[in-house]
Amino acid sequence: MQRSSIEWTEATWNPVTGCKEVSPGCAHCYAKTFAERFRGVPGHPYENGFDLQLRPERLDQPLRWKKPRTIFVNSMSDLFHEDVPDDYIQEVFHVMESAEQHRFQVLTKRSERLAALAPSLPWPENVWMGVSVENQRFARRVDDLRAVPARVRFLSCEPLLGSLELNLKNIHWVIAGGESGPGARAMDPNWIRGIRDQCSKADVPFFFKQWGAHDCDGLRVGKRKAGRQLDGDLYEELPLGVDRGE
């Protein structure tokens, strides 16, 4: 387990590492940048850089963590990557089902495979399922997610690369934010306001993660200085019936 600085989770678990780009939101992937630094370093977990690797030795990790945690699954990959075998995905889900003391957050850009496999997977209440939606072109991922019988279905609109008109029916949570790191693209404040207002109208909890490398005026000032306030307020809402102490 690795404790996480990601604002909407507490820890990460990576039974798979490595991935490849599938849409514009992947262009400046923090996970790839991190992993590729260690390519060729003998004995390092990322000796093979960001090449996809199954990590079966990590499968039982959550079962050994007794204290309840909110855990982001595969922060360094995508569980529904086309090269991850169906039976391995099922193993990951069975571990999450058994580790009922924890809350697991799974996020994918490969929503079509998610929808295809969902009927064969267990969906205990402690597994939340989400899809990434960075611009309108990929809003179709929300339709795939809607068919998944997860207790909590959520969207991650980060890095937000354009305005979005979302159908939030049967969606329980929306996270949104700008891009940080080298090459970060600026986010128009009206894009994020639009998502906030759609969530408010649909009564869907909204979590504003960050402005990213650019502030609300489009100036590159760095993630920390740009901050997390939107029009003077922090938005850290969680799905209904969930609190940080649960």
N, C-alpha and C positions, 0 to 999 in steps of 0.2 A: 504494500500500500504506500502511496505517496500522498502526503497532504498537499492540497491544491490551493493556489492563490486565485483560482477562478471564482468569481463572486457568487455564483449560483450553486456551487457544490462545495463539498468538504474534502474529498479525496478522489484519487484516480486508481483505476485497475485496468491493466493492459494485457489481456490474454492473447491479443494480436497486436503486432506493431507493423508499421509501414503501410503505404497506400500509394495511389496515383491520382492525378488530377482528373476531375470529371466535369467541372464547371468553373466559372470565373471566380467564385469565392475561394477556390483552392490556390489561386495564383501566388499568394504570399504566405503559404501555410507555415505556421510557427513550428509544427511538429516536424515537417520535412527539414526546415532550416536547422533545427536542433539536431536531428538524427544524422544529417549529412556531415556535420562537424566531426563525427567520430568514425566515418567510413574508413576502413582499413586499419583501425586501431586494434591490434590483437587482443582478444579477450573482453573487449568492451561490449555491453549489451547491443550497441548499435554499430558493431563492426561491419555489418552489411548495409550501413546507412539506412535509407528509408525503403529498402526492398521489403515486400510483404513477408512476415514471418509469423507462424503460429507459435504460441508460447504455452504449450500444455503444462509445463511445470508451474505455471502461475494460476492454473484453473482453481485450485483449492484455497487460494489466498483469502478470499472473503469469509470462508468457513472458519478460518483461524483468527479472524478479527472479532473479538467478543463485544466490544463497545459499538453500539449502533452508529452508523455513519451514513451520510448521503454520498454516493459514489458515482462518479462519471465513468462510464465504461468505454474503454478504448479512446482515451484522449489523444493517443498516438496512432490511430488507425480508424477504420470504419468496419464494424463487425459484419456488415452486409456486402463487403467487397466481393467481387465475383470469384476471386480465387480462394475464398474461405469456404471450406466444404460445408454442406448442409448439416452434416452430423456434428461438426465442431460447433456451429452456431447453436444447435440444440443442446450440446453439453454446457455451453456458457449459460443458456437460459435455465437449465436444470440446477446449476450452481446458484444462480440468483434466486430461484424458487426455494432452495434449501436454506440459503442464508437469509432467513426471513427477518432477522434483526436489523438488516440494512435496507436502505432505499437506493435503488439503482436507476441511473439516468442513461439511456442509450440514445445516441444521436447518429443519424445517417443522412447522406446525400443520395443513397441508392434506394429510393423509395419503392421502385417497382419490384425489386427483389424482396424488400421487406413485405410488401403486400402479398407476394406470391408465397412466401414462407410462413406468414403469420398463422394460418390455420393449423400448421403442424407444430407450433411452439406453445409452451405453457405461458399463461399471462397472469401470474400472481399479482396481488395488489401492490407489491413493493417494487414492481418494474414499471418505470415510466418510459414512454417511447416518444422520440422527437425526430423531426426532419429539419434540415437546413434550407432556408429560402432566402437567397441573397438579392434576387431581383424578380420582376414579374414573370420572366420566362420560365422560372422554376416553381411558380406557385402551384403547378400541377402536383407537386410532391405532397401538398396538403390533402388532396383528394385521396392519394394512396394511404396516407396516415389515418384518415378518417375511418377507413375500413378495418383498422387494427383494434382488437378488443383490449387495449391497455386501460388501466384505471385512469392514468393521466396521459394525455396526448399533448405534446408541446411543440412549438416552433422556435427555432433559433434563427433570427434574421440578422445574422452577423457573419462576415462583415456585410453591412447593408450597402448595396451598390446601386440602388435605385428606388423609386417610389413603388409602393405595393398596395394593391387592392386585394384584400384577403377575405375569403369565406371562412369565418371563424366558427361555423356550426360544429358542435361536438369537439371543439378544441378547448383545452383547459388552461393553457398558459402560453404566453409569448415572451420570449427574450429577444432583445434587439440591441445592436451596438455598432460602432464604427470599427475601422481597421487600425491596428497598430503595427509597429515594426518597420523594417526597411521597405521602401517602396509603397507604403500605406497610401490608400486612396481616400480622399476626403469624403465625408458624408454631408449631404445637404440637410440642414436642420428640419426642413419641411418633410423630408422622408420619415424621420423618426417621429415627428409630431403626428404625421398621418397614421402611423401604426398605433401610437398611444391613443389617439382619438377613436380609432376603430375598435380597439380593445375596450375602451370606456363604454362605447355605444353597445357593444355586444356583451358587456359584463364579464370580460375575460381578464384575469390578472395579467399585469404588464410589468416586466422587469427590464429597466434600462441599465445595461451592463457598463457601457463606457462610450465616450466620444471617440476614443482611439488616439492616434497620433496628432490629429487636427482638432482644434477647438470649434466651438459653434460658429465662429466667423471664418472658418476655413484656413486658419493659420496653423502651420505645423509647430506645435509647442511641446509635444511629447505627451504620452498617455497620462502621466501623473498630473501635470499641470492642466491638461484639458478637462480632467475630472469626470464626474458621473452625474452631474446635475443637469436636468432638462427644464429650461424656463424657471430656474431657481429651486426646483424640487428634486428629491431623490425618489425614484420609483423602484421599489424592491418587493413588489407583490409576489406572492406564491400561490400555487393552486388552492382553490377553496378547500377548507378543511385541513390544510397543512400549515404548520408553523415551524419556526426554526428550532424549536425545542422538542419537536415530535420525534 
